[in-house]
Each structure stands twice: as structure tokens, then as C-alpha cells.
Amino acid sequence: MPPSNATAGVERALKRLAQVDRPEVWTSLRTADSLLAEAQELDARAADGEALPLLGLTVAVKDNIDVAGQPTTLGCPGAAWQPDVDADAVARLRRAGAIVLGKTNLDQFATGLVGTRSPYGVVRNAHRPELVSGGSSSGSAVAVALEVTDLALGTDTAGSGRVPAALNGIVGVKPTLGLVPTTGMADACRPFDTITVFGRDLDTAVRGVRVITGPGDRDGLSRRWPTDVRLAAGPRPTVAVPDEAGLRAVAPELRPLWDQALARLATVADLRVVDVSPLLDAALLLYEGAIVAGRYAAAGRWVGPTAEDGVPGLDPTVAGIVRGARTPAGWEYVRDRAALDDARARAAELLAGCTALVLPTAPLHPTIAEVAADPVGVNSRMGTYTNFVNLLDLCATAVPAGENEAGSFGISVIGRAFDDQVCTDIAARFLGVAAPSWVDTEVPLAVVGAHLRGGPLHHELVDLGARFGGDVTTAPSYRLYALDTEPPKPGLVEVASGGAEIAGELWWLSPGGLGRFLAALPAPMTLGRVRLADGRDVVGFGCTPGALTGAEDITAFGGWRAYQQRAGSPA
């Protein structure tokens, strides 16, 4: 568990930083004095009653994201600048009480999936230094995996928020494009970039991403949660997994870990084998087509058209990739964007009837020497299962799935745009942990009858993506009646006196989901305010007064389930 106060969190981070002695992880670090001073100020604010949900947590920030007072280098000394303000995501973390420890190394200009393309040094794997850490968010992932920081910000265009998570045995959350504002983040290949969050566990990672999610006033690509966003994966989701042809890229040494992950996944989901070749083909559009021109638009000012034009400190492999991205013609870009639109339609067909898709995050875990021998070839293979995700406007949660003598392995739960919570749910079930929530637009609904779990109408909540919030009871001011409806339902009525507590369940719905639920609600049922025993007022069921004529008062049973059990009927 992280410390409950900022000072303890900083002290722990500084101690661990000295213990691991991994200077290649960082491009700059704040002084101990400045960190402790900020921590003491935060602790004082918390003592005064200020809500600081991330108090006690420390954060590392990938060095293509601005942190006021620290240089942003993009992994290239000649491209560095000194920002005066934090990136929006950084500012939100700080307002929530988190403390930024420093800036982390990366594959230069966020170009790469290996973690070796930086003049600040090769970022070695957190657990096996002869292996790569993965990129481009290499330093951020390793800072978390080494337990120096609790959270880290990365970025992701082709897998940089997921591959390093898999290779270092941590969690990487890649949100739907636009959910996290990218103001203050340097582009890698606009508009396919997003800020991501690393955490040692799913709960911590989601705590971080929940804080930074939300529209950005200065971000033209910013998006909000849709009003009908799904809040849960359902009781047993159907998950698409690749056929044998789709697994050819997986290194034979890592294949047993995939098979084990698949068996584990089958205990919590129904698996459907699909042909993922359309997705893997779409991935080629990022670097083998004209869309790669975004790389030159982002970094061309520092790289230049020829070797003589570049700034100091360029990585030769990265410089070659960026210069190569200068050549596509405008008509080629339009052609490939049209091909991308077609690929999105094919992806939608592939996922039809499935809740999400699960793939290996990375097909291999190479050594640093193997990457040095073939820097472009190995790097390209690393993105086999990640390159297409942002191109097709999908979201993903990457979680660890074991390790062996060949390295670390992970899987990614990939979902449609804005199905981020759905992916989190499936990832949590795979890990065997409770699913944290990070959608902040949810509305509570209390149910007391046919919509209870196991009830004949419960499927209506599941179909709307509702999330279970726990068992509840009403305040002691209600009476319950058995109504003459099909299927049987109870009517909940608030009374001035002679009431009792009535057992029920709390479910969370999106605003749009609640609206659809209300629109389909048949007479004599109504929705209105219901007070719970803990004092909360939530939306809940009622009924029209006429429905009570001749209805049996079943208040004494304390709830619909108890009444149904007496009657010998399912709840």
C-alpha cells in the first residue's frame, strides 16, 4: 500500500532511487529538498481537510510531456526546451496530490518500441538487465517496475504505453484517443497519440488515469465520455482471441505463456477464435504507408531533410525513420486515410458479438544485443499486436501474464472506443482482482425486484452496461407490495410512518443508459428518488398509486428475494 501522506511517499521514493542505481531511467530528477518541501505543503493542505485522492503517490513523467521547471528533451539534447507550465495531465495529477519525481528516458521522439534509441543511454529491463525494457516509454515503465514511483505517465502511438508494461511485468492503461488531453505533450504521429498510465497494479493505474481523464480546453482532439458509455463487461463476456495464423509472430519460447493465459481467461470469459489478419494488416498503414508522414511533421524540425541539417544528439535509427517520413505525397496520405476508414469497418465486423479482443501485448522479449544487431527489424516485430489499436480508434489495458527463461509476457484487452471500463473489467477478472472504476459520469440506480441479479429482467441492466455497486437497503420509510404484473414485480412506496428497510441492490448506469432504461419502463413502474439507509438519495423504483389496489403488502419479508423464496419462485 502507498503511504498515506506525501512526505512518507517522497522519502520512500528517494530511498528506492538510491537502492536501484539506474541512472539511465532518467533524463532529469528533482532535488530532494524541492520534493520534500512540496510534500510538506501537500500534507498541510490534507490536514486542513482538502481532498487529495493521490496523496502519498509519486509519479515519473516521460520526457515528451511538459513538467514546469524541468527541461523537455524528447530524448534529444538538441531539441530541448524549458516549459513554464505543466502539461494538462501533469497538472491534474499534481492537483490530486501526486508528486512528480522527475522526467524519464524514452526512445527518441517517441519513435520505437525497444527502449534503446536514446543518447541518454539504453534503458535496461527492470528485472533482467540483458533484456530490453520496451519503448518508447521505457524509463517510465522501469521507474514503476523498480518500485521507485507508484505511477508513471507514458505516451502511446503504436504500443508505447503497453509493450513496456508487458516487458516489465506491470500494468499499462491506454485510453481511448482524446479522453486524456494531450496539451503539453509533444506529438509523435498526430492524431494517433495519447498519454498513458503505468502502475504496478491495476487499481493504482486506474486511480491515476481517472484523475487525468476529461476534456481539455486547449486540446482540439479532446473527447468526452459518451452519455451511453458502458460501465461493465457483463457477467460473462465473450472475448475474441486470435486463431493459430494470428499467433505466428509469437516467439516459440513465449507461446506456453500465451496458452496459460488463454486457459486462465477461459475461466472468466467465453472465448471466440477469430481471424485477426485484417487488424494486423491495418497496422502496416502506420509505418509502411503515407500516415508515417506524421513522424516528420512532429520531429522534422530537429532532424531535417539530411544528416547535415539535424540538431546534436540524434539517434541514427530514429533520424533515418523521421527523414523517411518526409517523402509521402499528399494524395498518398488521403489514400491511406481512406484505407484506414475501411479497416475500421472491418474491425467492427470482426468484433461483432464480442465484448473485447485479447491479444499478446508483445510477441517476443529480445535482448539488447539482438536489437543492436537488427534495430529496425526487431522493433517492427515488437509492434505486431499493438500498432493497429490507435489507428482503429480502440482502447486497451495491458496486464502481466507471466514470465519464463525467455522473458516477460503480457496480454492486452482491446475494446471499442470508450469501452475502457469494459477492458478494465476483463483485465481485473483475468488478474483475479476487483475492477476499479474510472468513468466519472455514472448515475446510481437502486433496484428491489425483477432487476435484481438472477431476476427475470436483470438482463436489461447487463445490456446497458450497468456496473454492480453492492447490496443496499432503503431508509426505514418504505413499504413493499407484490404487484399484479408479468413478470411479477414489487412496488416500493415511501410512507410517512410505519415503514421499514427494504433490501435491494445498487447499480451504476451511464446517463444515456438510464434514459434508455426509463424510456422502456412499462407501466405501472416509475423511477424517482429513493433514500438509502446510509443517507444517500439515488434513483430507484416506484409505481403508480393505482397499481397498489388489491396488491399484497409484503413489507414484513424485508425484500423481494425473501418474499419470492417463501413463494417458491426465483427472485
Secondary structure as UniProt FT lines:
FT   HELIX           6..20
FT   HELIX           23..25
FT   STRAND          26..29
FT   HELIX           32..47
FT   TURN            48..49
FT   TURN            53..56
FT   STRAND          58..62
FT   TURN            63..64
FT   TURN            68..69
FT   TURN            74..75
FT   HELIX           77..79
FT   HELIX           88..95
FT   TURN            96..97
FT   STRAND          99..104
FT   HELIX           108..110
FT   TURN            119..120
FT   TURN            129..130
FT   STRAND          131..132
FT   HELIX           138..145
FT   TURN            146..147
FT   STRAND          151..156
FT   TURN            160..162
FT   HELIX           163..168
FT   STRAND          171..174
FT   TURN            177..178
FT   TURN            183..184
FT   TURN            190..191
FT   STRAND          194..199
FT   HELIX           202..212
FT   TURN            217..218
FT   TURN            220..221
FT   TURN            227..228
FT   STRAND          238..242
FT   HELIX           245..247
FT   TURN            248..249
FT   TURN            252..254
FT   HELIX           255..265
FT   TURN            266..268
FT   STRAND          270..274
FT   HELIX           277..287
FT   HELIX           290..292
FT   HELIX           293..303
FT   HELIX           307..309
FT   TURN            312..313
FT   HELIX           316..324
FT   TURN            325..326
FT   HELIX           330..351
FT   TURN            352..353
FT   STRAND          356..360
FT   HELIX           368..373
FT   HELIX           375..382
FT   TURN            383..386
FT   HELIX           387..391
FT   TURN            392..393
FT   STRAND          394..404
FT   TURN            405..406
FT   STRAND          407..416
FT   TURN            417..418
FT   HELIX           420..431
FT   STRAND          443..447
FT   TURN            450..451
FT   TURN            453..454
FT   TURN            456..457
FT   HELIX           458..463
FT   TURN            464..465
FT   STRAND          467..474
FT   STRAND          478..483
FT   STRAND          489..494
FT   STRAND          503..509
FT   HELIX           511..519
FT   TURN            523..524
FT   STRAND          525..532
FT   TURN            533..534
FT   STRAND          537..543
FT   HELIX           545..548
FT   TURN            549..550
FT   STRAND          552..553
FT   HELIX           555..557
FT   HELIX           560..567
//
